[in-house]
């Protein structure tokens, strides 16, 4: 995208261009949505009428070219949207080139990362699938993908169960309860993001930062290199040793918060690919000839 400001400029440009379409949709009680340069609309007008409106919109700015797709079912971003007798039905859209590859279970990553993958895949399915049947198909597909990538069935079942228990939706998993699924679907679909929860706007427009308040006054950070094998349970074992030997009545570490972090092993990419040297290091290279010296002077002192 070039400069980070490019997307902001594109949105400003599109904001002015789309006003006629937004007004048209409001008059005809249609849906209008845009993500950068992808626009989604619903309409009850005939195909000729909506094409006429789109052609008039394109004439307002010759720099913007529109590729129009009109159908009862289409793909928008990562969702498939279908008009089912006036009701919009959504499912997850999988590209034809998509492959069932997930972070392998045997990779040198802490177990909470593998657990988070299961959780996020279920959240994505629950948000995008409008019916419990489609959600269940995505859940089964998720299980197959994770099993192919080496996830143990016991680990997989436990964390899937935790997901439904956390959201009070066990009947969705065991009975495909449609009513319970709609509650789960709506709860996750309209759940505020972490950024929205972190920042709230007061009525006077000032921003309030919500910070976590800990009882612990002191913190100790400990990082260790994670590896499969003996170090899988290192964090749990270390905490047990910490609580047994350092956390007791009268201990100076009683109110100290222990934070254990993991460092991943270096990959082949990090070992084989080196960053470009600093510029001052390159300028200190001794030229072998007078011509090379002049070239360096001209290049770095323009």
Phi, psi and omega in degrees: 000357181077232181292145177300340181278352183299316182294324178296315179297320179297319179293322177296318180296315181290331181299318179288321184294326189272359186299321179294322178294320179296316179297321179297316180293323178295321180294326184257013176056043178255168179266139175226130177214148180218136170236105184058261182244015176253121184246138177236133181220150169240150181205152173256004179283166176287165181297320180294321182293317181288327176295322178297318179295318180293322178295322177294324178293321180295331181290340182291335180211107182291347180283344182255119178254136183247132169259115189261131173232118180239122183197167174287336180219135180207166180259129177228117186056239181252027180230146170259124184246127183234135176272105183253089181055045177091352177253132180277124179248132183238143173219173178282135178264122177253123179293155182295332181272001182292138179239146183282062180248124177233160177310118183299149181293331183277001178290156181281070176229145177302152185296333181294336177290317177295322178294322179294328178297316178299315183297313183292326177293322178289321178297316179299317180295318181292329179284321188268335181271123184274347179237153182292330179294316178293322178297318181294324177295320177292324178296316178296320177297320177298317179299315181297317181297315182292323177295321178295335180263018170088011179285127180296140180304321181295316178297318182295312181294322182296316183282332172292318177299319179300323179299311183289326176293317181300324183259014177052051184222039180298329180293338176292321182284318187270330187236356187054047181291115185292320181294317178295326179292321179298324176294317178295315180301312181291322181297317181282327182293322183255014179290131179297147177287169179298323179293321179292325178288328183286327184237128177235144182258127177283170180295334180273003175093356180280150183263130178255128176264120178272115181250143177287131179259119180255147177286339184282129179275327182246154179224142175238124179258130178228122179247139178222153180281120183279138174216149173293151180110230185298333184273002180299318181260019184298317184299315180295316181294321181294321178295323177297318178295319180298312182292328182286321189255342186237339182253100179208163181304128180090354180286142178289346180262009184299322181258019179268132181265121180267125180242116180257122178243160182246145173245128181277150176297149180292140179271170176299326180297316180289334180279325187263339183253123181251146177285158178296140180295158179296152185295320181295331177290321180291326182286343180272003179293131181283122180290144181273338180224165179294326179294320178295323179297316179296321180298317180295318180297317180292323185288321186260000180232028176284000000 
